[in-house]
Amino acid sequence: MSKLNQQVLKLLSKHEFISGQKMAEALSISRTAVWKAVQNLKEDGYTVKSVASKGYKLIGASNELNETLLTSMIKDSKLFSEVIYRDTVDSTQKIAFQKITDIKKPFIVVAGEQTGGRGRFNREWTSPEKSGLYMSAVFKPDIYLNEIIKFNLFLSLAIANAIEETFDLDAGIKWPNDIYIDGKKVCGFLTEVVSENNVIQNIICGIGINLYETEEITALETATSIENEMKKNGRMNSDTESFLTRLIHELEQQYHQFMNTPFSSIKEEWMAKSIIFGKEMRISEMNRTFLAKPVDITDEGFLLAVDRYGETHKIISADIEF
Ligand code: BT5
C-alpha cells in the first residue's frame, strides 16, 4: 500500500470527522489526492462515510484481509517492516523466498488463497479461498543453525497464545509442528531456513490456520477450524483482523524471547499447553517408526521419549500419532 494511503488512514482513525481540506493541509497534498486515497481505502474494504460540512468518517474495516489493513497492523511494529498481500498465490513460502534478498528487514506475506500450499516434506496444505490464514513470516536472526529447533518451540507458543486469547479456545501444542483443538488439527506450521557457514540469515516460517469451516476442511478427518470449535460452544467465529493483530504481536514477543532467553524461560508455559506427554504415541522418524511415551523436552528442543523397554530416545523431528 502506498505511504499516502497509510497516512490518510492514520488521520481518519485519529478523528471522529475530518475534512478533505484538513487532510490535504496536514499532508501537504491536493484535495484530489486525498479523495483518491479515500477511494483506494474503500476499494480495500474500508467503509468511509462522507458527511456534508463535517468531512470524512472512518466507519470500520472489512473483515477480509487486504494490504492496507495488514500494513496498518504493523505500523507500530518494532520487528516487521513490510507486509505483502496477494489474493491468490501458489504458496506464500514461495513469495517469501523470492523476496528475502530485496527486503532487508523481517517481513510478512499473507494470501487469501493458496493453490499449491504445502506442509512439511512437500505434503499438501489445503488452503481454500478466504477461509484460512495463510502466512509466511520472515525473520533475519544471524544465529547458529542448530537453534532452529528451539525457534519452533517459541513459535508454537506464540500461535497457541494468539488462538486462546482471541477466541477463548483451548489450543494445544502438538510437537513439533501442529496446533490442535479438541483432538483435531487447526493449524500447521513449518520453518525453513537460508543459511551460510552454519549461520541462519533467514527463517521463513509458514503458518496455516483454518479459520472458517469449508467442505475441504470437513473432508479432512483429522482437521478442524476455529469456526467449527466456536460453534460447539454456541459462539460465532469472526474477527480475522483481531486474530491477526494478536498473532503478529505474539510472534514479535516470542521472537524477542527466543533471541534473548533460553527455552527454560517459557518451558513451564509450553509444557502446560503441550498435548503429547505422558501417553504412548506412535513416533515416525525419517526411517523408523516406534511406540514410546514422550516425557520431556530438552533446552535445545529435542523430544525425549521412553519406549516400553525403558530406552530413552532423543528426537529432533518426527510425526507423532496418538
Ligand atoms: C504442516 O505440515 O502442518 C505445515 C503446514 C504449513 C502451511 C502454511 S500455509 C502458509 C505457508 N505457505 C505454505 O505453502 N505452507 C505454509 P505437515 O505437518 O506436513 O502436515 C501436512 C498434513 O496436514 C497433510 O498431509 C494433511 O494430512 C494435513 N492437512 C492438510 N491441510 C490441512 C488443513 N488445512 N488443516 C488441517 N490439516 C491439514
Residues whose N, C-alpha, C, O or C-beta is under 5 A from the ligand:
A	BS01	BT5	S91 T92 Q93 G116 G117 R118 G119 R120 R123 E124 W125 T126 L133 Y134 M135 S136 N177 K185 G188 F189 L190 G206 I207 G208 A223
